[in-house]
Amino acid sequence: MAVVMKGAETAARMKKSLMEELTRLKQRGVEPKLGIIRVGTRPDDLSYERGALARFRELGIAAQVYEFPEDVEETTFFSKFAKIDASADVHGILLFRPLPKRLNEDKVRRSIHPLKDVDGMNPVNIAKVFAGESDGFAPCTPAAVMEMLAGVELAGKSVAVVGRSMVVGRPLAMLMVKRDATVTICHTKTRNTAEICRAADVVVAAVGKAGMLTSAFVSKKSIVLDVGINVDKNGNLRGDVDYDAVAPRVSMISPVPGGVGAVTTSVLASHVLRAASLLTA
Ligand code: NAP
């Protein structure tokens, strides 16, 4: 049976250094604060928001939600966004995406202060991730996958990333390359995804299709990380990996829930602390 990679264990390991950094900042008179910007009330946004607020409460870091109605006027949204972005007491901004089509998401991505962009959406931060530079902000989910793999030697290993979104798959591939892994990115046009995954040492599923990665995608040596968050018809969370079929056949696996998702908010907290430190240096 595989070793289960529990997100709570990674979050607990991270908590110690987060608390130390928070103490250092408070000693300098800095009160780090996250601003969460949400348009509308999408259930997945609300669920992530609850998790983030709980994590920040646990750590003692301030967080404020700025809520906008689904039909907010574009000019109203952008003027309020600019105010939050310019506010000296907000050190990091998490914007729930996608925004409603009427709002120009590209304009927001380009206008956010790169040092407050704690979920890595500004082109400056994306470029830094792709250039292998460590001083930018990677999106929190791929960064959480890398935290889960902190104790695993990746140099020279083969990695298959299934999914090529700008939020997960692509930045994750770059973070893996930075750790000297050899990466293949699979997507809907890839002809032999199962074969590529089976041959890889590490497989990451970031697809958005419940149970898509079956036992045909893994081998005994596989380390499997499941980024997928899918809600089944009974309201239960399911990953992109068919956990019951895959877990008995691999060396390590992250569950859903309780895997990568449980680490993302800790990464978000670490990014807010780093942003606060950089903005007040
Ligand atoms: P996305 O933007 O919909 O991208 C999905 C990717 O999967 C696309 O690149 C798509 O390929 C690829 N794909 C779809 N079906 C495939 C198939 N049959 N074979 C190979 N590739 C396939 O999704 P996302 O935003 O990256 O999110 C992926 C999953 O992670 C979702 O379940 C989401 O809820 C979850 N997620 C979790 C967290 C977290 O904190 N744990 C955060 C964000 C997202 P094409 O490009 O060819 O269409």
Residues whose N, C-alpha, C, O or C-beta is under 5 A from the ligand:
A	BS01	NAP	T141 V162 G163 R164 S165 V167 V168 G169 C186 H187 T188 K189 A206 V207 G208 V227 G228 I229 N230 V260 G261 T264
